[in-house]
């Protein structure tokens, strides 16, 4: 299933404000709970998982994080796309002793492990194109985010040619 199928308008959060990871996860989880995407326990799970297995990534020009939930806390599969007005401190995936300021997150709420791995691989391919994060960060509407993700996926598959910015 394409990445675009998991990103819904009501799981896109643009230009959010949070003082730290806990506050951000709490805000997003509260909204996801109200929309019945997740079950109680999701917030504790992603906080604990992020403590043990950090997901912060330093890319060439950007920093992102890809926290993921456990299928047992997922009612409807989703990917939450989050951009922040001010970055929050998180730990690095490849070196847990290091921290970095993250300003873009993709929270994975998938209902099975097979989807999880293929979606994670696709996100990683998109993130390696610096223009993808730059375009997501520049979005002012949820429609723009959906459009960018759909086009980026087509470009990955060679269906359209994407210019690097």
Buried (B, 14 or more C-beta within 10 A) or exposed (E): EBBBBBBBEEBBBBEBEBEEBEEBBBBBBEBBBEBEBBBEEBBEBBBEBBEEEBBBBBBEEBBBBBBBBBBEBBBBBBBBBBBBEEEBEBBBBEEEEEEBEBBBBBBBBBBEEEBBEEBBEBBEBBBEBBBBBBBBBEBEEBEBBBBBBBBBBBBBEEEEEBEEE
